[in-house]
């Protein structure tokens, strides 16, 4: 099987030696971070399997689907509507942006002070190690932060099939109109690429499928409100990360299986920690696979993460799309309504994000908030100040962590998280 995969990776143009190094690091990190945890729900075995096959079986599935004429669409942002992709029988995949790989190469094209997430996208391309990127029939870039927006001008020369989606910067009538126009333009492009015309039935079914996936992770989020926490923050993050790669129907079924197990755990007051374990909410920049650094530090220091206000978490998944509508146009409007509510820090002003953090702290009974920023991410770094002041005024302790994907600051992060936990424990 491994040999088949090597052939497959080679046919995708991957650098097999560099790819071996990446898989080796990934496997070791997974063992250390995930498999060493105690008291994990048994149904997490599905997600262990998914990660073990993340560059194997799942890529094979994508290539098989491509043979059937189904396009693979890679993207970097939760503003790219999965429903539209699914409506043309396409497959939506999140592109690897969670590890430091070939940064020396990436920094030949991008300034050093570019956030790690963007550099990672370039490093995976330049290092030829991402089978998702190489399988994509279309790569969608979106005009969100300046770093992404400008870097797509450079990425255009590296990937033959880059499509750039414009996005509003303000929540206004004009902003909503822009989003609607861009989603319509995207739909036309998807129809062209796939050779399929979207019908009401297809789009409605796609909306239902993606809503079911979001409902499943929403249910999981609610179980995490229990004390003791029935699942670690790391495992919950992993589920939110796999959300971007897996077949949506299979993913939903696997999450619901975990949910049923958590239901039983809560009924018998079984958790992954004790009821007096400090509970933390993590808010800020998204954590893409395999970015597990901060949650791993936090949980090794003895706290448990009970919620993520992040695009790989509730910010990205909390809203559902209305399923009713008797024309494709009406359904696209429903999709616009849904995505328009996402409160990414690239919007100005962006007050609903703070309201949502407050609401999440309350619902999850969090004792404090870690505001997680990638260095050089101006939108989230700038929003941190206001979030910190507002929450502290309300008596909610906040720890601001600015970091990247390197492991050099793990010791320093641990010291700061330990001090924060001591503050919480009073
Ligand atoms: S909707 S959060 S997924 S843009 S970390 S690249 S913002 S400098 S990722 Fe995001 Fe869409 Fe918004 Fe969500 Fe720029 Fe910041 Fe880097 Fe970022």
Boltz pocket constraint, residues with backbone or C-beta under 6 A from the ligand:
constraints:
  - pocket:
      binder: B
      contacts: [[A, 76], [A, 77], [A, 78], [A, 79], [A, 115], [A, 116], [A, 117], [A, 118], [A, 144], [A, 145], [A, 146], [A, 147], [A, 148], [A, 284], [A, 285], [A, 286], [A, 311], [A, 342], [A, 344], [A, 345], [A, 346], [A, 374], [A, 376], [A, 377], [A, 378], [A, 379], [A, 380]]
      max_distance: 6.0
